[in-house]
Amino acid sequence: MKKQKISVVIPCYRSEKMIETVVNQVLVTIVTRKEYDYEIILVNDGSPDNTWSVIRKLAEENPHITAINFAQNFGQHSALMAAYRKVSGDIVLGLDDDGEHNPQEMYQLIDKLQEGYDYVCADYNVNQSAFRSVGTWLNNFMATVLIGKPKDINFSSYYVMRRFVIDEIIRYQRPYPYVGGLLLRATRNIGMVPLERQKRLSGSSGYSLKKMMQLWVNGFTAFSVKPLRLATGLGMLCAVIGFIWAAILVIKRLFFVDYVSGYVSTIVCIVFFSGMIMMLLGIIGEYIGRIYISINNAPQYVIREVVGVEKNEGQD
């Protein structure tokens, strides 16, 4: 009987002190189930440290490992897209490079997937910083409201999914990929497994507030027109408020002799409506700007070097 193959994908950024430990933990765990074959794909997302040298060495020493080096930093989701295009397995497993995800628990996710799900992720509710917790909550809220994520599912970066889902995801060729949105285009047959997050092995998260904001913008501009509809609704609301306010001023002027008009209310109205208009124009401009970049064929990523790709030839 042919073995099923597990493709482990790990995007790497500033992880020279951690990634070798994470990979070794994966290797120790994955060989405990003889019914599975495996490969590991590591993507260096333009790390300014020595991450590429470390993962290159791992790929040179182990024929099961492929290392991909980006020409510059393109972001975690672009790194995932590059890895997905190299996978050759039946099941794809993703985890972070910082040690917060315990590789020893990978078969809990895989066994859950074998119950009939297309995608299964870890359900983490604790052991995050306040900043990351707020970011995770906002990301899940945005995904629920704007792209239709089921409310009872919380995405995490420790997950497994079936190959047909990956094949659908990598059809997306445009810049600004958002894997959560691409996943929901392919399936909503999603499961979760409660797991406990481990302490990060070293350093701090590479996700700054700026990067989180960029991720959220990628999500709603690429996979939803709801912000534009919200802009329309806000415009109509402001028009109604302005009409009512104008009617009140006219009534006061006609029926209250001692009414004295002032500049404060006028200035407040101008500032409010001007700010609202600029915000809505900004949303529209964001969409137009991304359309412009897309029609100019901006790449999702640029690969400088690949080590250990021979076994993946023909998989692009």
C-alpha positions in Angstrom: 0.0 0.0 0.0 1.4 3.4 -1.0 2.3 5.7 1.9 0.6 9.0 2.3 3.0 11.9 2.2 3.1 14.8 4.6 4.6 18.1 3.4 5.7 20.3 6.3 5.9 24.0 5.4 7.7 26.5 7.6 8.1 30.2 6.7 11.2 31.5 8.4 12.1 35.1 9.5 14.8 36.0 12.0 14.9 32.4 13.3 18.6 31.4 13.0 18.6 30.5 16.7 15.3 28.5 16.6 14.7 26.9 13.3 17.1 24.0 13.6 15.5 23.0 16.9 12.0 23.2 15.4 13.1 21.1 12.4 14.7 18.5 14.6 11.5 18.2 16.7 9.5 17.8 13.5 11.9 15.0 12.3 11.8 13.2 15.6 8.0 13.2 15.6 7.1 12.6 12.0 9.0 9.3 11.7 7.0 7.8 14.6 4.2 6.9 12.2 5.6 4.6 9.6 2.5 4.8 7.4 3.5 8.3 6.3 6.3 9.6 4.1 7.4 13.2 4.5 9.2 16.3 3.2 10.0 19.6 4.9 10.0 22.9 3.0 11.6 25.9 4.6 11.3 29.4 3.2 13.6 32.2 4.2 11.5 35.4 3.9 14.4 37.9 3.4 15.7 37.5 7.0 18.4 40.0 7.9 20.2 37.5 10.2 21.8 34.1 9.4 18.6 32.2 8.9 19.3 31.3 5.3 22.7 29.7 6.1 21.1 27.6 8.8 18.2 26.3 6.6 20.6 25.8 3.6 22.8 23.6 5.7 19.7 21.6 6.9 18.7 21.0 3.2 22.2 20.0 2.2 22.4 17.4 5.0 18.9 15.9 4.6 17.3 14.9 1.3 13.8 15.3 2.8 14.4 19.1 3.2 14.0 21.8 0.6 15.2 25.4 1.4 14.0 28.4 -0.5 15.6 31.8 -0.2 13.6 35.0 -1.1 15.4 38.0 -2.7 13.8 40.2 -0.1 11.1 40.2 2.6 7.7 39.6 1.0 5.7 38.5 4.0 4.6 35.3 5.6 1.7 34.7 3.2 3.9 35.0 0.2 6.4 32.6 1.8 3.5 30.2 2.3 2.5 30.5 -1.4 6.1 29.7 -2.5 6.2 26.6 -0.2 2.8 25.4 -1.4 4.0 25.5 -5.0 6.8 23.1 -4.0 4.8 20.5 -2.0 4.4 17.0 -3.3 2.5 15.5 -0.4 -1.1 14.4 0.1 -1.3 16.4 3.4 0.2 19.8 4.0 1.1 20.8 7.6 2.1 24.3 8.5 3.7 25.7 11.6 5.7 28.6 12.8 9.5 28.8 13.1 9.6 30.1 16.7 8.8 26.9 18.7 5.4 28.1 19.9 3.8 25.2 18.1 4.7 21.8 19.5 5.6 19.4 16.6 4.9 16.5 18.9 1.2 17.3 18.5 1.1 17.2 14.7 -0.6 13.9 14.6 -3.5 15.1 16.6 -4.2 17.5 13.8 -3.6 14.9 11.1 -5.8 12.3 12.8 -8.6 14.9 13.1 -8.2 15.7 9.3 -8.6 12.0 8.6 -12.1 12.1 10.2 -13.3 13.8 7.0 -12.3 17.5 7.3 -10.5 19.4 4.6 -8.6 21.7 6.9 -7.9 21.4 10.6 -6.1 24.0 12.8 -5.0 24.3 16.4 -7.3 26.2 18.7 -5.2 28.4 20.9 -7.0 30.5 23.5 -4.2 31.3 26.0 -0.5 32.0 26.3 -0.3 35.0 24.0 0.8 38.5 24.7 -1.9 41.1 24.9 -0.7 42.6 21.6 -0.8 39.3 19.7 -4.2 38.4 21.3 -5.7 41.6 20.1 -4.2 41.1 16.7 -5.5 37.5 16.5 -9.0 38.6 17.6 -9.1 41.4 15.0 -7.8 39.1 12.2 -10.5 36.5 13.0 -13.2 39.2 13.3 -12.2 40.7 10.0 -12.2 37.2 8.4 -15.7 36.5 9.8 -17.3 39.8 8.8 -15.7 40.4 5.5 -14.8 37.0 3.9 -17.4 34.7 5.6 -15.2 32.7 8.0 -17.4 30.5 10.2 -17.8 32.2 13.6 -16.9 29.1 15.6 -13.6 28.7 13.8 -10.4 30.6 14.8 -7.6 30.3 12.3 -4.1 29.7 13.5 -0.7 29.2 11.8 -0.5 25.6 13.1 -2.7 23.6 10.7 -3.1 20.7 8.2 -5.0 20.6 5.0 -5.6 18.3 2.1 -3.7 18.6 -1.2 -6.8 19.6 -3.3 -7.1 22.7 -1.1 -3.5 23.6 -1.7 -4.0 23.1 -5.5 -6.9 25.6 -5.4 -5.0 28.1 -3.3 -1.9 28.2 -5.6 -4.1 29.1 -8.6 -4.0 32.7 -7.2 -1.2 34.5 -9.0 -1.8 38.1 -8.0 0.2 40.1 -5.4 -1.0 40.5 -1.9 -2.0 36.9 -1.1 -4.2 36.2 1.9 -4.2 32.5 2.7 -7.3 32.6 4.9 -9.4 34.1 2.1 -8.0 31.6 -0.5 -8.8 28.7 1.9 -12.4 29.8 2.3 -12.8 29.9 -1.5 -11.9 26.2 -1.6 -13.7 24.8 1.4 -15.6 25.5 4.6 -15.2 21.9 5.9 -13.0 23.0 8.8 -12.1 21.4 12.1 -10.2 22.5 15.2 -8.1 20.7 17.9 -7.6 22.4 21.3 -3.9 22.7 21.9 -1.6 24.6 24.3 0.8 27.1 22.9 4.4 26.7 24.0 6.8 29.5 25.0 8.8 31.0 22.1 12.3 29.6 22.0 14.0 32.9 21.4 13.5 36.5 20.4 10.1 38.2 19.8 7.5 38.0 17.1 8.2 39.4 13.7 4.6 40.6 13.4 4.6 44.3 14.1 1.5 46.5 14.2 2.4 47.6 10.7 2.6 44.1 9.3 -0.7 43.1 11.0 -2.4 46.1 9.4 -1.0 45.2 6.0 -2.3 41.6 6.5 -5.8 42.9 7.4 -5.8 45.3 4.4 -4.7 42.4 2.1 -7.7 40.4 3.4 -10.5 42.8 2.9 -9.2 44.4 -0.4 -8.5 41.1 -2.1 -11.5 39.1 -1.0 -14.4 41.4 -0.1 -16.2 44.5 -1.5 -18.0 45.0 1.9 -15.8 48.0 2.8 -17.0 49.7 -0.4 -20.5 49.0 0.6 -19.8 50.2 4.1 -18.5 53.4 2.5 -21.7 53.8 0.6 -23.7 53.3 3.7 -21.7 55.8 5.7 -22.0 58.4 2.9 -25.8 58.0 2.9 -25.8 58.2 6.8 -23.8 61.4 6.7 -26.1 62.9 4.0 -29.1 62.1 6.2 -27.5 63.6 9.3 -26.5 66.7 7.3 -30.1 67.1 6.0 -31.6 66.8 9.5 -29.1 69.2 10.9 -29.8 71.7 8.2 -33.6 71.4 8.8 -33.1 72.0 12.6 -31.1 75.1 11.8 -33.7 76.5 9.5 -36.5 75.8 12.0 -34.5 77.6 14.8 -33.8 80.5 12.5 -37.5 80.9 11.5 -39.3 80.3 14.8 -36.8 81.4 17.5 -36.2 85.1 17.4 -33.4 85.0 20.0 -31.5 82.2 18.1 -27.9 83.2 17.4 -26.0 81.1 14.9 -22.4 80.3 15.8 -19.3 79.1 14.2 -18.6 76.1 16.5 -21.3 73.8 15.1 -20.3 74.8 11.5 -16.6 74.0 12.1 -17.5 70.7 13.8 -19.7 69.7 10.8 -17.0 70.7 8.3 -14.3 68.7 10.2 -16.6 65.7 10.6 -17.8 65.4 7.0 -14.4 66.3 5.6 -12.7 63.6 7.7 -15.4 61.1 6.6 -15.0 61.9 3.0 -11.2 61.6 3.2 -11.5 58.2 4.9 -13.9 56.9 2.3 -11.7 58.2 -0.5 -8.8 56.4 1.1 -10.7 53.1 1.1 -11.5 53.5 -2.6 -8.0 54.6 -3.3 -6.6 51.4 -1.7 -8.7 49.3 -4.0 -7.7 51.3 -7.1 -4.0 51.2 -6.1 -4.0 47.4 -5.7 -5.8 47.0 -9.0 -3.1 49.1 -10.6 -0.3 47.0 -9.0 -2.0 43.8 -10.0 -2.4 44.7 -13.7 1.3 45.6 -13.7 2.0 42.0 -12.8 3.8 42.7 -9.5 5.2 39.3 -8.2 4.0 37.6 -5.1 7.7 36.8 -4.3 11.1 36.6 -6.0 13.2 33.5 -5.3 17.0 34.0 -5.2 18.0 30.4 -4.6 16.6 26.9 -3.9 18.5 24.1 -2.3 17.2 20.5 -2.4 14.6 21.1 -5.1 15.5 18.1 -7.2 13.0 15.9 -5.6 10.3 18.5 -6.3 10.9 19.0 -10.0 7.7 18.9 -11.9 5.6 20.1 -8.9 5.4 23.8 -9.8 
